[in-house]
């Protein structure tokens, strides 16, 4: 069971949702900075973990994490996961609560309902990272000071005023002598020429002619970036509500469509067969799907997918 907790903690650092089959889902919520209207304070960005017992269907994320760490097959990892989940359920039934280090505490009441208390609140997590609330007025004052400093630095000299810069007399004499010597040496060693004819190049053919010949042999061609832009294949996008009962091989999940497409562009020579499954909160990148989980798992383990994407999991649509 401790091994299960280790995987939950690790996956919550990189994923927004970690499902424990038959128990529920741990959700990682990222909070952006905002102004508290009651106190007038600017609150820093943070993160908070919650629990939803209604999301309990296996998406394969935990099983694949166990398989990678223990070097097991997916079926062996599922057996190990089922044993850990059964042990967790027995402990909840007997002791009514289980503490998951660095995550929080799960409690079960007399009616069998689960509740969750996170180990730290969003405010405590922000303070742990070194972020603290600041007064909005103080922020405005600081911005005003910075603006005034910038205006002072950019202020030009007034043409109607005279400015006196004190310079030591001995330093001025030394500088004048140095300038005279430098001018004299320049006149002696640098050739004086008023020739305005065309510059000579290391070629018996005029440079204009060479340029014309090269232009004819090598016409303008699109840059590598333009070629890549022309050959990029847009992935197909389907809604999660249109997926019914099938298994999907997922190689990544992202909060926006742009992040998902950027991830695919980073994978060289992908064949354009990827599909984006869109939901309200995220976009899943799907490499294979079907009604049989063994066929989908076999296709995901094939060389052209596993070698290119590495990490994946199986998700079943409700």
KALIN-V777762 format. One record per run of one state. SS is the DSSP state (H for helix, E for strand, C for the rest). FROM is the first residue (numbers start at 1). TO is the last residue. If there is no record, write none. Layout:
BEGIN
ss from to
SS FROM TO
SS FROM TO
END
This chain:
BEGIN
ss from to
C 1 1
H 2 12
C 13 16
E 17 20
C 21 23
E 24 31
C 32 33
E 34 35
C 36 40
E 41 43
C 44 45
E 46 52
C 53 60
H 61 70
C 71 73
H 74 95
C 96 96
E 97 100
C 101 103
E 104 108
C 109 113
E 114 118
C 119 121
H 122 128
C 129 133
E 134 135
H 136 154
C 155 168
H 169 189
C 190 206
H 207 217
C 218 223
H 224 231
C 232 235
E 236 239
H 240 242
C 243 246
E 247 254
C 255 256
H 257 265
C 266 274
E 275 278
C 279 282
E 283 290
C 291 292
H 293 300
C 301 302
H 303 309
C 310 312
E 313 316
C 317 318
END
